[in-house]
Amino acid sequence: MLTAQGTPPDIRGDGPVILGISGSERAGGNTDLALQYTGELVRERGAQFQTLYLREHRISPCSPCGDCNNRTSRCAVRDDMPAIIDRMRQADGIVYAAPVHGFGLAHLMQIFIERAGVGFLRFERPLANKVGGIIVTARRYSDASVHHQLVDNLLLNRMILVGSGFPALLRNTGQEPGLNDPEGMDALERMAHRMVDMVQLLRRHEEETGEPVLPLDDRNERVVLRRPQLVDSAAQHPA
């Protein structure tokens, strides 16, 4: 939720903050239930859990402007994306939760990661060293493929993924929403606890040393760095 001025509220308090982002169009569906349960687990550990529902925000798809790869500033399309990105910056950890639709990633999450990545995150990589988690809900098919796509996205943003044994893939073949997959729920629980563990570890290290565990001086991989030119040994030592 945005403030009256259109800016995100400050979600950081004294404790760690994990932000869950729901990419489902369906309120109260499997994805929302999974995030709700994740929030219960996180709060039991003394951390904060905030949920952001993409369906409640105005997010425009990428436009045909065509200058994304050449821009040196944020996307110029006016919608809720800047405020969402600012909330992600404030969090210690982020959980992407999305359903499978049409054998692929649900369109709300797809539009979001396209706009977020090319229009905002690639300039400074502000999510670097944040702890990431992924939940995929599905009837039966393509959940692993969607999970792989989201893993690639988090790794692209230099986030830290904690293993959960099997990935948190939750299947439900029933007509009503529900968390009916014991193996998937076990993975979700392990992921939530390990995310809190890692966030606490990273925070403790920074408090004790004043430095992040990993350096934050990584640069945009699209920027071609000027490197010392290699001397052509053949030209230097002609035959």
Steps between C-alpha positions, in 0.01 A plus 500: 500500500626848412468808713283793398809659344558194283811387685545164673478484878819425690471127565825465690487481876749362749465143378567342161242558229399243241277620218271252325394595147191325366471475124155342504189669362281295734443634850491221758633239260780248548775761455351734758452215745861394456625853568269534799646183650853617423423819687385304805826304504714812461318690774535205738876550459476863608541652155259722313311376195332735255293392201472690176229394255589598144131488402437799726751720316509669165782335306524574131659248265815597318420757233637513144739785584790269422771679696513275809843359427648843438347698786711621788202596719184338631210405273294807407161323502289649779341235722553332839829332413733757667316465833512119479872505427556727800321249724724225367806713578390531863451127557765257625345210312251460215273207414362479148175300498319432176269247338548311176263617226497355151813290567695811598541782749177688576488822300494736800834371625640484147416865432638596840840332466540639147433858611692464825809348343552705187343822623635525854718228653772468238653843561621448858394142588341622827384148590855368524560297820132493589369153581264359240232232505258361244157338527325362192142374511358279229242240416753248373717615209791737428561609859867405481548706182344806662715446808814488284406829336458673835827351628678651200339836575609504863853393411517769232431752775785361716260374767586220741291185467482256790443135418179343622557143391232465237375831360180648643267377228143468627254296297124494538277310261181577693238758415546696821817686607701318762845404620463129435849400389695361800834482320461850360402635842804338657721678246319830560551474876869419461545788256330750734709398801826499305421842356460640851820324608695651211358850547595487868849376414555777244371765738716375785811503285435856384428620854825346628728600214330798343539330162271280290593133461536545124619819329238732352722661236387270220416687182230464239597212275363693200764768546814416306788569735813655356778251562871537426551392144701187456817545303503299184794270559531431131535872425744542789715211392479476122632186344 
